[in-house]
Amino acid sequence: MSGTDDLSSAVDGRMARRHRNVDAVIDVVLQMFAEESMFPTIEQAATRSGLSLRSLYRYFADPGELLEAAIKRSDELGLALSRIHNIGRGPLEERIDILVRTRLKLHEAIGPIYRATLANAARLPRIRDELARQRTAMRKQFELQFAPEIASHKPSERDAVLSVGDLMTQLESIEYLRRHRQLTVAETQLSLVTGLSSLFT
């Protein structure tokens, strides 16, 4: 039994070391995203994490897998930050404010990772699929938050109203306002609240 226990402990130790190393290199990649390095190589990640190339290639078959792992890590944070409790309930003004604040908080937290996702989506199909999934989820959340207002329009207009509102509040639009227009968070919030209020009134 002692030999079996020793073997089990050794396996557990290797697994724990593997998890620590994977976490360390993903942290490095996320830091590189924050530094606007959108296409980290395994060689760069190895150098900055202090791990050997051989180790990293055991964990990740290619740079695409490494980037996917880093972006997947951010999904957990994004899911928590994007959640809206009692979705679709309450006065319109309050629901607009909640959705806008939620999207701005999400963008502030994962902006660099989101930019890396956009940059890599064109060449990495799994990242492209994940980006599409995220956009669809945000559109569905918008639709649920403003279901009464969307339903109040004629059937022929509902999809147009949904599309315009969804476009205004996707992370691409917030990215444009914050990075390219260089609006502050408060200015961006005012722009989105004003736009949505006009859309629904």
KOLLO-109948 format. One record per residue: residue in three letters; x, y, z negated of N, C-alpha, C, CB in turn. Coordinates in steps of 0.1 Angstrom, whole numbers, plus 5000, padded with zeros to 4 digits. Glycine has a CB too. Example, Ala and Ser with C-alpha at 12.3 -4.5 7.8 and 13.67 -1.06 7.14 Angstrom:
BEGIN
REC   resn    npx    npy    npz   capx   capy   capz    cpx    cpy    cpz   cbpx   cbpy   cbpz
REC    ALA   5132   4943   4922   5123   4955   4922   5132   4967   4922   5113   4955   4910
REC    SER   5128   4978   4929   5137   4989   4929   5129   5000   4921   5141   4994   4943
***
This chain:
BEGIN
REC   resn    npx    npy    npz   capx   capy   capz    cpx    cpy    cpz   cbpx   cbpy   cbpz
REC    MET   5008   4988   5000   5000   5000   5000   5008   5013   5000   4991   5000   4988
REC    SER   5020   5012   4993   5029   5023   4992   5034   5028   5006   5041   5021   4983
REC    GLY   5037   5018   5015   5042   5021   5028   5031   5027   5036   5046   5008   5035
REC    THR   5019   5023   5035   5007   5029   5042   5005   5043   5037   4994   5021   5040
REC    ASP   5006   5045   5024   5004   5059   5019   5015   5068   5024   5005   5058   5003
REC    ASP   5027   5063   5024   5038   5071   5029   5036   5075   5044   5052   5064   5028
REC    LEU   5032   5066   5052   5029   5068   5066   5018   5079   5068   5025   5055   5073
REC    SER   5007   5077   5060   4996   5086   5060   5001   5100   5056   4985   5082   5051
REC    SER   5009   5101   5046   5014   5114   5042   5023   5121   5053   5022   5113   5029
REC    ALA   5031   5113   5059   5039   5118   5070   5031   5123   5082   5049   5107   5075
REC    VAL   5020   5116   5085   5011   5120   5096   5004   5133   5092   5001   5109   5099
REC    ASP   4999   5134   5079   4993   5146   5075   5002   5158   5075   4987   5144   5060
REC    GLY   5015   5155   5071   5025   5166   5071   5027   5171   5085   5038   5161   5065
REC    ARG   5028   5162   5095   5031   5166   5109   5019   5174   5114   5033   5154   5118
REC    MET   5007   5170   5111   4995   5177   5115   4994   5191   5109   4982   5169   5112
REC    ALA   4997   5192   5096   4997   5205   5090   5008   5214   5096   5000   5203   5075
REC    ARG   5019   5209   5099   5030   5217   5105   5025   5221   5119   5043   5209   5106
REC    ARG   5019   5212   5126   5014   5215   5140   5004   5227   5139   5008   5203   5147
REC    HIS   4995   5226   5130   4985   5236   5128   4991   5250   5125   4974   5233   5117
REC    ARG   5001   5249   5116   5008   5262   5112   5015   5268   5124   5018   5259   5101
REC    ASN   5022   5259   5132   5029   5264   5143   5020   5270   5154   5037   5253   5150
REC    VAL   5008   5263   5156   4999   5268   5166   4993   5281   5162   4987   5258   5168
REC    ASP   4989   5282   5149   4984   5295   5143   4994   5306   5145   4980   5293   5129
REC    ALA   5007   5303   5142   5017   5313   5143   5019   5318   5157   5031   5307   5138
REC    VAL   5019   5309   5167   5021   5314   5181   5009   5321   5186   5024   5302   5190
REC    ILE   4997   5317   5182   4985   5324   5186   4985   5338   5180   4972   5317   5182
REC    ASP   4989   5340   5167   4991   5353   5161   5000   5362   5169   4996   5352   5147
REC    VAL   5011   5356   5174   5020   5363   5183   5014   5368   5196   5033   5355   5186
REC    VAL   5006   5359   5202   5000   5363   5215   4989   5374   5212   4993   5351   5221
REC    LEU   4982   5373   5201   4972   5384   5198   4979   5397   5196   4964   5380   5186
REC    GLN   4991   5396   5189   4999   5409   5187   5004   5414   5200   5011   5406   5178
REC    MET   5007   5406   5209   5012   5411   5223   5000   5417   5230   5018   5399   5231
REC    PHE   4988   5411   5229   4976   5418   5235   4975   5432   5229   4964   5409   5232
REC    ALA   4976   5433   5216   4975   5446   5210   4985   5456   5215   4976   5445   5194
REC    GLU   4997   5451   5219   5007   5459   5225   5006   5462   5240   5021   5453   5222
REC    GLU   4994   5458   5245   4991   5459   5259   4999   5450   5268   4993   5474   5263
REC    SER   5004   5439   5263   5011   5429   5271   5000   5418   5274   5023   5422   5263
REC    MET   4994   5420   5286   4982   5412   5289   4985   5398   5294   4974   5419   5299
REC    PHE   4998   5395   5298   5001   5382   5304   5013   5376   5297   5004   5384   5319
REC    PRO   5012   5373   5284   5023   5367   5277   5027   5353   5283   5020   5365   5262
REC    THR   5040   5351   5284   5045   5338   5288   5048   5329   5276   5058   5340   5297
REC    ILE   5049   5316   5279   5052   5307   5268   5067   5310   5263   5052   5292   5272
REC    GLU   5075   5314   5272   5089   5318   5268   5089   5330   5258   5098   5321   5280
REC    GLN   5081   5340   5261   5080   5352   5252   5074   5348   5239   5072   5363   5259
REC    ALA   5064   5340   5239   5057   5336   5227   5067   5327   5218   5044   5327   5230
REC    ALA   5075   5319   5225   5084   5311   5217   5095   5320   5210   5091   5301   5226
REC    THR   5100   5329   5218   5110   5338   5212   5105   5346   5200   5115   5348   5223
REC    ARG   5093   5352   5202   5087   5360   5191   5082   5352   5179   5076   5368   5197
REC    SER   5078   5340   5182   5073   5332   5170   5084   5324   5163   5063   5322   5175
REC    GLY   5096   5323   5170   5107   5316   5164   5106   5301   5166   5108   5318   5149
REC    LEU   5096   5296   5174   5095   5282   5177   5102   5279   5190   5080   5279   5179
REC    SER   5105   5266   5192   5112   5262   5204   5103   5261   5216   5120   5249   5201
REC    LEU   5108   5262   5228   5100   5260   5240   5095   5246   5240   5109   5263   5252
REC    ARG   5103   5237   5236   5099   5223   5236   5086   5221   5227   5110   5213   5231
REC    SER   5086   5227   5216   5075   5226   5207   5062   5232   5213   5077   5233   5193
REC    LEU   5064   5244   5219   5052   5251   5225   5046   5243   5236   5056   5265   5229
REC    TYR   5055   5236   5244   5050   5229   5255   5043   5215   5251   5061   5225   5265
REC    ARG   5046   5212   5238   5039   5200   5233   5025   5205   5229   5046   5194   5220
REC    TYR   5023   5217   5225   5010   5222   5220   5002   5228   5232   5013   5233   5210
REC    PHE   5008   5233   5242   5001   5240   5253   5008   5235   5266   5001   5255   5252
REC    ALA   5000   5230   5275   5005   5225   5288   5011   5236   5297   4994   5218   5295
REC    ASP   5005   5248   5296   5009   5259   5304   5005   5272   5297   5003   5258   5318
REC    PRO   5009   5284   5303   5005   5297   5297   4990   5299   5296   5011   5308   5305
REC    GLY   4983   5293   5306   4968   5295   5306   4962   5289   5294   4962   5288   5318
REC    GLU   4967   5277   5290   4961   5271   5278   4964   5279   5265   4967   5257   5276
REC    LEU   4976   5285   5265   4979   5294   5253   4970   5306   5253   4994   5298   5254
REC    LEU   4968   5312   5264   4959   5324   5264   4945   5320   5261   4960   5331   5278
REC    GLU   4941   5309   5266   4927   5304   5263   4925   5302   5248   4924   5291   5270
REC    ALA   4936   5296   5241   4935   5294   5227   4934   5307   5219   4947   5286   5222
REC    ALA   4942   5317   5224   4942   5330   5217   4928   5337   5218   4953   5339   5222
REC    ILE   4923   5336   5230   4910   5342   5233   4899   5335   5225   4907   5343   5248
REC    LYS   4900   5322   5225   4890   5314   5217   4890   5318   5203   4892   5299   5219
REC    ARG   4902   5320   5197   4903   5325   5183   4895   5337   5181   4918   5327   5179
REC    SER   4895   5346   5190   4888   5359   5189   4873   5357   5189   4893   5369   5199
REC    ASP   4869   5347   5196   4854   5344   5197   4848   5343   5183   4851   5332   5205
REC    GLU   4855   5337   5174   4850   5335   5160   4847   5348   5154   4859   5326   5152
REC    LEU   4857   5357   5155   4855   5370   5149   4844   5378   5157   4869   5378   5150
REC    GLY   4844   5377   5170   4834   5384   5178   4820   5379   5174   4836   5382   5192
REC    LEU   4818   5366   5172   4805   5361   5169   4800   5367   5156   4806   5345   5168
REC    ALA   4809   5367   5146   4805   5373   5133   4801   5388   5134   4816   5371   5123
REC    LEU   4809   5395   5141   4807   5410   5142   4795   5413   5151   4819   5416   5148
REC    SER   4792   5405   5160   4781   5408   5169   4767   5404   5165   4783   5402   5183
REC    ARG   4767   5397   5154   4754   5392   5149   4745   5403   5144   4756   5382   5137
REC    ILE   4732   5403   5148   4722   5413   5143   4711   5406   5135   4716   5421   5155
REC    HIS   4710   5409   5123   4700   5403   5114   4686   5409   5117   4703   5404   5099
REC    ASN   4676   5401   5116   4662   5406   5119   4661   5413   5133   4658   5416   5108
REC    ILE   4667   5406   5143   4668   5412   5156   4654   5414   5162   4675   5402   5165
REC    GLY   4652   5426   5168   4639   5429   5174   4629   5435   5164   4634   5418   5180
REC    ARG   4633   5437   5152   4624   5442   5142   4628   5456   5137   4623   5433   5130
REC    GLY   4617   5464   5134   4620   5477   5129   4617   5488   5139   4634   5479   5124
REC    PRO   4617   5500   5135   4614   5511   5145   4625   5512   5156   4614   5525   5137
REC    LEU   4621   5517   5167   4630   5518   5179   4643   5525   5175   4623   5524   5191
REC    GLU   4641   5537   5169   4653   5544   5166   4663   5536   5158   4649   5557   5159
REC    GLU   4658   5529   5148   4667   5521   5140   4673   5509   5148   4659   5515   5128
REC    ARG   4666   5503   5156   4671   5492   5164   4682   5497   5174   4660   5485   5172
REC    ILE   4680   5509   5180   4690   5514   5188   4703   5517   5181   4685   5528   5195
REC    ASP   4701   5523   5169   4713   5526   5161   4720   5513   5157   4709   5534   5148
REC    ILE   4713   5503   5153   4720   5491   5149   4727   5484   5160   4709   5481   5144
REC    LEU   4721   5483   5172   4728   5477   5183   4740   5485   5187   4718   5476   5195
REC    VAL   4739   5498   5188   4751   5506   5192   4762   5505   5182   4746   5521   5194
REC    ARG   4759   5506   5169   4769   5504   5159   4776   5491   5160   4763   5507   5145
REC    THR   4768   5480   5162   4773   5467   5163   4783   5465   5175   4762   5457   5164
REC    ARG   4779   5471   5186   4787   5470   5198   4800   5478   5196   4780   5474   5210
REC    LEU   4799   5489   5190   4811   5498   5188   4821   5491   5178   4807   5511   5183
REC    LYS   4815   5485   5168   4824   5478   5158   4831   5466   5165   4815   5473   5146
REC    LEU   4823   5459   5173   4829   5448   5180   4841   5452   5189   4818   5440   5189
REC    HIS   4838   5463   5197   4849   5468   5206   4861   5473   5198   4843   5480   5214
REC    GLU   4859   5479   5187   4870   5484   5179   4879   5472   5174   4866   5493   5167
REC    ALA   4872   5461   5171   4879   5450   5165   4886   5441   5175   4869   5441   5157
REC    ILE   4880   5439   5187   4885   5430   5197   4889   5436   5210   4876   5418   5199
REC    GLY   4890   5450   5210   4893   5457   5223   4905   5451   5230   4895   5471   5220
REC    PRO   4917   5449   5223   4929   5444   5231   4926   5430   5236   4941   5444   5221
REC    ILE   4919   5422   5228   4917   5408   5233   4907   5408   5245   4911   5399   5221
REC    TYR   4897   5417   5244   4888   5419   5255   4895   5423   5268   4877   5429   5251
REC    ARG   4904   5433   5267   4912   5437   5278   4920   5426   5284   4921   5449   5275
REC    ALA   4926   5418   5275   4934   5406   5280   4924   5396   5287   4941   5399   5268
REC    THR   4912   5394   5282   4903   5385   5288   4899   5390   5302   4890   5384   5280
REC    LEU   4897   5403   5304   4894   5408   5317   4906   5406   5326   4890   5423   5316
REC    ALA   4918   5409   5321   4930   5409   5330   4932   5394   5335   4942   5414   5322
REC    ASN   4929   5384   5326   4932   5371   5330   4921   5363   5336   4937   5363   5318
REC    ALA   4909   5369   5336   4897   5361   5341   4898   5358   5356   4885   5370   5339
REC    ALA   4904   5367   5364   4905   5365   5378   4913   5353   5382   4911   5377   5385
REC    ARG   4923   5349   5374   4932   5338   5377   4930   5326   5369   4946   5343   5376
REC    LEU   4923   5326   5358   4921   5315   5350   4906   5312   5349   4927   5317   5335
REC    PRO   4901   5301   5355   4887   5298   5356   4880   5297   5342   4885   5286   5364
REC    ARG   4887   5290   5333   4880   5288   5320   4878   5302   5312   4888   5279   5311
REC    ILE   4888   5311   5314   4886   5324   5308   4875   5332   5315   4900   5332   5308
REC    ARG   4875   5330   5328   4864   5336   5336   4850   5331   5331   4866   5334   5351
REC    ASP   4849   5318   5329   4837   5313   5324   4833   5318   5310   4838   5297   5324
REC    GLU   4843   5319   5302   4841   5324   5288   4836   5339   5289   4853   5323   5280
REC    LEU   4842   5347   5298   4838   5361   5299   4823   5361   5304   4847   5368   5309
REC    ALA   4819   5353   5313   4806   5353   5318   4796   5349   5307   4804   5343   5330
REC    ARG   4800   5339   5299   4792   5335   5287   4790   5346   5277   4798   5323   5280
REC    GLN   4800   5354   5275   4799   5365   5265   4790   5376   5271   4813   5371   5263
REC    ARG   4791   5379   5283   4783   5389   5289   4768   5385   5289   4787   5392   5304
REC    THR   4765   5372   5292   4752   5367   5291   4746   5368   5277   4751   5352   5297
REC    ALA   4754   5364   5267   4750   5364   5253   4746   5379   5249   4760   5359   5244
REC    MET   4754   5388   5254   4752   5402   5250   4739   5407   5257   4764   5411   5254
REC    ARG   4737   5403   5269   4725   5407   5276   4712   5401   5269   4725   5402   5291
REC    LYS   4713   5389   5265   4702   5382   5258   4699   5389   5245   4705   5367   5256
REC    GLN   4710   5393   5238   4708   5400   5225   4701   5413   5227   4722   5402   5218
REC    PHE   4705   5421   5238   4699   5433   5241   4684   5431   5244   4706   5440   5253
REC    GLU   4681   5421   5252   4667   5418   5255   4659   5415   5243   4667   5406   5265
REC    LEU   4664   5407   5234   4657   5404   5221   4655   5417   5212   4664   5393   5213
REC    GLN   4665   5425   5212   4665   5437   5203   4654   5447   5208   4678   5443   5202
REC    PHE   4652   5447   5221   4643   5457   5227   4631   5450   5235   4650   5467   5236
REC    ALA   4627   5439   5230   4617   5431   5237   4604   5439   5239   4614   5418   5230
REC    PRO   4599   5446   5228   4586   5453   5229   4587   5464   5240   4582   5459   5216
REC    GLU   4598   5471   5240   4600   5483   5249   4601   5478   5264   4612   5491   5246
REC    ILE   4608   5467   5266   4609   5461   5279   4596   5456   5284   4620   5450   5279
REC    ALA   4589   5449   5275   4576   5444   5279   4565   5454   5282   4570   5435   5268
REC    SER   4567   5467   5277   4558   5477   5279   4558   5483   5293   4560   5489   5269
REC    HIS   4568   5479   5301   4569   5484   5315   4562   5474   5324   4584   5485   5319
REC    LYS   4559   5479   5336   4553   5470   5346   4562   5458   5349   4549   5478   5359
REC    PRO   4557   5447   5352   4566   5435   5355   4576   5438   5365   4557   5423   5359
REC    SER   4573   5446   5375   4582   5449   5386   4594   5458   5381   4575   5456   5397
REC    GLU   4592   5464   5369   4603   5473   5364   4611   5467   5353   4596   5486   5360
REC    ARG   4606   5456   5347   4612   5451   5335   4627   5447   5337   4605   5440   5330
REC    ASP   4630   5440   5348   4643   5436   5350   4653   5448   5352   4644   5426   5362
REC    ALA   4648   5458   5359   4656   5470   5361   4659   5477   5348   4649   5480   5370
REC    VAL   4649   5478   5339   4651   5485   5326   4661   5476   5318   4638   5486   5318
REC    LEU   4659   5463   5318   4669   5455   5311   4683   5456   5316   4664   5440   5311
REC    SER   4684   5456   5329   4697   5457   5335   4704   5470   5332   4696   5455   5351
REC    VAL   4697   5481   5332   4703   5494   5329   4708   5494   5315   4693   5505   5332
REC    GLY   4699   5490   5306   4703   5490   5292   4714   5481   5289   4691   5486   5283
REC    ASP   4714   5469   5295   4725   5459   5293   4738   5465   5298   4721   5446   5300
REC    LEU   4737   5472   5310   4749   5478   5315   4755   5488   5306   4746   5484   5329
REC    MET   4747   5496   5300   4751   5507   5291   4758   5502   5279   4739   5516   5287
REC    THR   4755   5490   5275   4760   5485   5262   4769   5473   5263   4748   5481   5253
REC    GLN   4773   5469   5275   4783   5459   5276   4797   5465   5272   4784   5453   5291
REC    LEU   4806   5456   5268   4819   5461   5264   4826   5469   5275   4827   5450   5259
REC    GLU   4824   5465   5287   4830   5473   5298   4827   5488   5298   4826   5467   5312
REC    SER   4814   5491   5295   4810   5505   5294   4816   5512   5282   4794   5505   5294
REC    ILE   4816   5505   5271   4823   5511   5259   4837   5513   5261   4820   5502   5247
REC    GLU   4844   5503   5268   4858   5505   5272   4860   5517   5280   4863   5492   5279
REC    TYR   4851   5519   5290   4852   5531   5299   4851   5544   5291   4842   5530   5310
REC    LEU   4841   5544   5282   4839   5557   5274   4851   5559   5264   4826   5556   5267
REC    ARG   4855   5549   5258   4866   5550   5248   4880   5552   5254   4866   5538   5239
REC    ARG   4883   5544   5264   4897   5544   5269   4899   5554   5281   4901   5531   5274
REC    HIS   4889   5555   5290   4891   5563   5302   4886   5577   5300   4884   5556   5314
REC    ARG   4874   5578   5294   4869   5591   5291   4875   5597   5278   4854   5591   5289
REC    GLN   4881   5588   5270   4888   5592   5257   4878   5598   5247   4899   5601   5260
REC    LEU   4866   5593   5247   4856   5598   5237   4860   5591   5223   4842   5594   5241
REC    THR   4857   5599   5213   4858   5593   5200   4847   5582   5197   4858   5604   5189
REC    VAL   4848   5575   5187   4838   5565   5183   4824   5573   5181   4841   5557   5171
REC    ALA   4825   5584   5174   4813   5592   5172   4807   5597   5185   4815   5603   5162
REC    GLU   4815   5602   5194   4810   5607   5207   4804   5596   5215   4821   5614   5215
REC    THR   4811   5584   5215   4806   5572   5222   4792   5568   5217   4816   5561   5222
REC    GLN   4791   5568   5204   4779   5564   5197   4768   5573   5201   4780   5564   5182
REC    LEU   4770   5586   5201   4760   5596   5205   4756   5594   5220   4765   5611   5203
REC    SER   4766   5592   5228   4762   5590   5243   4753   5578   5244   4775   5588   5251
REC    LEU   4757   5567   5238   4749   5554   5240   4735   5556   5233   4756   5542   5234
REC    VAL   4734   5561   5221   4721   5563   5215   4712   5572   5223   4723   5569   5201
REC    THR   4718   5583   5228   4710   5592   5237   4706   5585   5250   4719   5605   5241
REC    GLY   4714   5578   5256   4711   5571   5268   4700   5560   5266   4723   5564   5274
REC    LEU   4701   5553   5255   4690   5543   5252   4677   5549   5248   4695   5533   5241
REC    SER   4678   5560   5241   4666   5567   5237   4658   5572   5249   4669   5578   5227
REC    SER   4666   5577   5259   4660   5582   5271   4654   5571   5279   4670   5590   5279
REC    LEU   4661   5559   5279   4656   5548   5287   4643   5543   5282   4667   5537   5286
REC    PHE   4641   5543   5269   4629   5537   5263   4618   5547   5259   4632   5530   5251
REC    THR   4620   5560   5262   4609   5570   5259   4605   5577   5272   4614   5580   5249
***
